[in-house]
Amino acid sequence: MAGKRDQIKLSDEEIAAYIAEAKTVTAGTNGPRGIPHLMPLWFVPRGDEIWGWTFAKSQKAINLERDPRATLLFEDGVQYDKLRGVMIECDVELLREAPDIRQIGIDLFTKYGDGNYPADPVIEMIEAQTPKRVGLRFLPRRYVSWDHRKLGGVY
């Protein structure tokens, strides 16, 4: 399998491009009973890091306060020969300063908006959300990637 694994691995450049195109990441944190807690998350890439936000009272934030490690999963494809993805094991820093959280909100709504952001109503919404949220700074430690399309249908 090592030979196939090397064939389907994405390069650093391919990983960066893939993440830049992705819209949602699944974030896995360590739940209170030792069971992984998986949730979708909007995000913005900043260099090698992934940034997002969540409600400070969310299970994800509570889990990260207890254990600041997470796994991120970016994936797509339905048929086996089209499967591709990137898994990233991360340390996570929780950001609590209002300017950091506000900027993450602006970055998120710029990425996911209709191109007219940040408009005044969106800024007002971000300002209202900021005290309720924490920023999430995912610091990658290990990558695993795959792109079955590279096999050309030969397994």
N, C-alpha and C positions, 0 to 999 in steps of 0.2 A: 504493500500500500504506500510505502514511502515514495516510490516513483510517481504514482498518481497524485499524491499529496503535493509534491513539488510542481507538477504540471498545472494544477488548478489554483495554486497560490497567487494572490494578487501582489503586484509590486507596490512600493510605497506610493508612487504616483497614481496608480490605479485605485488604491485605497482612498487617497485624498479626493480624487474625482468622484468616486462612488458615494462617499459620505457627503460631498458638496451637493450632489443631486438628490439625496434622500430627503424625505419629508418628515418621517417619524422614526424614532428609535425606540426599541423596547429596552427599558431599564430594569435590571434585576438587582434587588437589594436583599439583604439577609433579614428575613422576617423574625418576629419575636419567638416563634416556636421552632426555628431552625429550618423553616421551609422557605424557598425562594419566593419573593414578592415581585411579580413582573407587571410592569405598567408601561403604556405608551407615553412618549414624551416628545414635545416639540423641542428643537435644539438649534443652536448655531455653532458651526465650527469656528474656532479661533486658533489658527495654526494647527498644532497636533492635538489641542484640547477640544473638548466638547463642553458647551455651556448651555444651561437651561435654568428654569425656575420651577418652583412648586409651592403649594401652600405650606406654610410652616407647620401646620397641624396635620399634614398628610402622613399616611403610613410610611411613604417613601422617605420623608424628612426625618421622621422619628427613627426609622431603621438606620439611616445614615448618621444620626447623632450617636447611636449606640455602636455602630460598626461602619466606619467611613470607607467601605469598599463596595464596588458595584461591578456588574457586567453589563455592557451595552451590546445590543444585537441589531444590526442593520441587515435586512435580508429581503430577497424577492425571488420570483420564479415560481412556477407551478409544476411543470414537468421536470423530471429529474435532470434532463440534459440542459435545462435552463436555470437551475438553481445557482444562486450566488449570494454572497454575504460577507460580512465582517463582524467578528466578535472581538470586543475590547475589554480586557480586565483592567479596572481602574481603581485608583485611590480617589476619594471625593472630598473636596473642600466645600463646606457650607459657607456661603457669603451672606452676611447679615447687614451690611452697610447699605443704606438707602440708595446712594448714587450707583453702586454696583448693580443692585436689583433693578433699578429704573432703567439703566442702560441695557441690561439683558432683555427687559420687556420691550424696549424700543427695537432692539435687534431682532427679536422674535416676530414682532408685528411688521417689521420691514420685510423680513423673509417670507412670512406667510400671508401678508396682505395683498391688496390688489395693485400695489405700486404707488399708491397715493399716501403711504404712511411715511413718517408719522404725522398724521393730521390732528388737529386740536382735540376732537372727541376721543381719539385713541390715546393721546397723551394724557387726557383727563382720566381715562379708564386705567392706564398704567399707573398714574399717580395714586389712584384710589386702591389699586391692588398691591402696591409696593410694601406697605406696612404689614400685609398679611402673608407675604411670601419670603422665601429664602432663595438665594441664587445657588446654583449647582455648578461646580467647576470639576469636570471629570478629567483626571490626569492619567493618561494611558500608561500601563505597565507592560502589557503583553497583547499582541494581536494574533488572531487566527483568521484566515480568509480563504474563500473558495469561489471559484467561478467554473462551473461544470461546462459552460459553453466552450471553454478552452480545449476540451477533450474531443470536440468535433463528432460527438455521437459514438465514440469508441471507448468502451469501458473495460 
